[in-house]
């Protein structure tokens, strides 16, 4: 009587080596392309039908989905300047600390929406005419800074 090995060590079944080994078809089903030795289909093969990637038209050109960070200025209302102290110099760094900006490289543009109650110096990449007059009316100054390229 042969020695029974534990299930963990049991060898692999030798398929296709006669009728006694898993029947005449060896678990491959009936005859056909997939039952032959060495068969492997290429990616996207659909059994002879024209594959999906050939049925769809080719894409023409490309369009950038997302602008690089820092190219579109972040709009900040001049009424937010009231949260800073009188005579403060407000730039992108101070706005980031106050929580108006996120990320490292961002351009700032002030828009005129609301009054400014005390004088501040504003350093910005862009400003609307209404925002500029509101800051200067309160006695403040506007300095346009250029973005390093």
Backbone torsions as a table, in degrees:
resi	resn	phi	psi	omega
1	UNK	NA	127.3	-178.2
2	UNK	-67.8	153.1	-179.6
3	UNK	-75.8	128.8	177.7
4	UNK	-83.8	121.0	176.8
5	UNK	-83.4	152.4	174.3
6	UNK	-60.4	155.9	-176.0
7	UNK	-59.1	-32.2	-177.0
8	UNK	-64.9	-35.7	-173.6
9	UNK	-96.3	-5.6	-174.7
10	UNK	-59.2	136.9	-177.5
11	UNK	-70.4	166.1	-179.2
12	UNK	-73.3	144.0	178.7
13	UNK	-68.5	134.5	177.7
14	UNK	-89.6	100.2	-176.7
15	UNK	-87.1	152.7	175.1
16	UNK	72.9	27.2	179.6
17	UNK	-118.3	49.2	178.2
18	UNK	113.2	168.8	-175.9
19	UNK	-65.4	-34.1	-177.8
20	UNK	-70.6	-12.0	-177.4
21	UNK	-102.7	86.4	174.0
22	UNK	67.2	28.5	174.7
23	UNK	81.4	-179.7	-173.7
24	UNK	-71.8	-28.6	-174.9
25	UNK	-98.8	-6.5	175.5
26	UNK	59.4	33.6	177.1
27	UNK	75.8	11.4	-178.4
28	UNK	-93.8	-2.4	-174.7
29	UNK	83.2	-150.0	-179.7
30	UNK	-86.8	-177.9	-179.8
31	UNK	-68.4	154.5	177.7
32	UNK	153.5	-177.6	-172.9
33	UNK	-58.1	-42.4	-175.4
34	UNK	-77.8	-11.0	-177.7
35	UNK	-90.8	-9.2	-175.5
36	UNK	-79.4	155.1	178.2
37	UNK	-69.5	142.4	176.7
38	UNK	78.9	9.5	-178.3
39	UNK	-72.8	134.0	167.7
40	UNK	-154.7	128.5	-178.8
41	UNK	-88.7	147.5	177.9
42	UNK	-77.4	161.3	-178.1
43	UNK	-61.5	132.2	178.7
44	UNK	86.9	3.0	179.4
45	UNK	-70.3	132.9	-176.3
46	UNK	-123.5	38.4	174.6
47	UNK	70.7	29.0	179.9
48	UNK	99.2	-20.0	174.3
49	UNK	-69.1	147.3	178.3
50	UNK	-60.1	121.2	-174.6
51	UNK	-66.1	159.4	-175.7
52	UNK	-58.6	-40.4	-176.7
53	UNK	-67.1	-18.8	176.2
54	UNK	-92.6	-23.3	179.4
55	UNK	-76.1	-29.3	-178.3
56	UNK	-83.8	148.4	-179.9
57	UNK	-71.3	156.5	177.5
58	UNK	-71.3	146.4	175.0
59	UNK	-77.1	135.5	179.8
60	UNK	-106.2	115.1	178.2
61	UNK	74.1	-176.6	179.0
62	UNK	-144.2	156.2	179.8
63	UNK	-131.4	132.0	-179.5
64	UNK	-71.8	123.7	-176.5
65	UNK	-76.0	-42.7	-173.5
66	UNK	-120.7	137.7	175.4
67	UNK	-73.8	146.6	175.1
68	UNK	-61.0	145.7	-176.0
69	UNK	-63.0	136.1	176.1
70	UNK	97.1	-4.0	-178.0
71	UNK	-87.1	-31.3	178.8
72	UNK	-100.0	123.5	-176.6
73	UNK	-69.1	148.2	176.9
74	UNK	-86.6	126.7	-179.2
75	UNK	-81.2	127.1	177.8
76	UNK	-125.0	130.3	-179.0
77	UNK	-75.2	144.3	179.6
78	UNK	-67.9	-20.3	178.5
79	UNK	-66.9	-20.0	176.2
80	UNK	-69.4	-18.5	179.4
81	UNK	-67.8	-19.2	179.5
82	UNK	-67.0	-17.8	178.5
83	UNK	-79.3	-11.1	178.9
84	UNK	-95.0	159.2	-179.1
85	UNK	-69.9	159.5	177.4
86	UNK	-65.3	133.7	179.3
87	UNK	80.9	5.1	-179.0
88	UNK	-72.1	150.6	173.8
89	UNK	-98.4	115.6	-174.9
90	UNK	-107.5	118.5	177.4
91	UNK	-132.8	-170.7	-180.0
92	UNK	-59.8	-34.9	179.5
93	UNK	-64.6	-44.9	179.6
94	UNK	-68.7	-35.7	177.7
95	UNK	-67.4	-34.4	177.6
96	UNK	-66.6	-42.5	178.9
97	UNK	-64.8	-33.4	179.8
98	UNK	-77.9	-12.0	176.1
99	UNK	97.7	11.2	179.7
100	UNK	-85.3	-20.7	-179.3
101	UNK	-123.6	147.6	173.8
102	UNK	-127.4	151.1	-179.6
103	UNK	89.2	177.1	-174.2
104	UNK	-89.5	-54.6	-172.1
105	UNK	-107.1	107.1	176.4
106	UNK	-143.2	140.2	175.5
107	UNK	-91.7	150.2	-175.7
108	UNK	-119.3	137.3	173.8
109	UNK	-132.9	124.5	179.0
110	UNK	-87.4	136.3	177.5
111	UNK	-118.5	148.5	-176.4
112	UNK	-85.6	100.7	176.1
113	UNK	-144.9	90.8	179.1
114	UNK	113.8	161.6	-177.6
115	UNK	-84.4	159.1	173.3
116	UNK	-111.5	127.3	-172.5
117	UNK	-93.7	-22.3	179.2
118	UNK	-141.9	165.7	-172.2
119	UNK	-81.7	133.8	176.7
120	UNK	-140.5	154.0	173.4
121	UNK	-98.5	125.8	-175.7
122	UNK	-111.3	124.9	173.2
123	UNK	-108.9	117.2	-172.8
124	UNK	-144.1	162.6	177.9
125	UNK	-84.9	-24.9	-179.8
126	UNK	-159.9	155.8	-178.8
127	UNK	-154.9	145.0	176.1
128	UNK	-83.9	161.4	-177.9
129	UNK	-64.9	-36.8	178.9
130	UNK	-65.9	-38.0	178.7
131	UNK	-68.7	-38.5	-179.3
132	UNK	-64.9	-43.5	179.4
133	UNK	-66.9	-35.5	179.3
134	UNK	-65.6	-40.0	179.7
135	UNK	-69.7	-44.3	-178.8
136	UNK	-70.1	-29.5	177.1
137	UNK	-65.5	-33.5	178.9
138	UNK	-82.8	-1.8	178.5
139	UNK	96.5	9.7	-178.6
140	UNK	-91.5	176.7	179.8
141	UNK	-123.7	153.0	177.4
142	UNK	-121.4	127.0	176.2
143	UNK	-120.4	125.5	178.8
144	UNK	-89.9	124.3	178.9
145	UNK	-106.0	149.1	179.6
146	UNK	-100.5	144.6	179.7
147	UNK	-77.5	130.6	177.0
148	UNK	-66.8	134.8	-177.2
149	UNK	-108.8	NA	NA
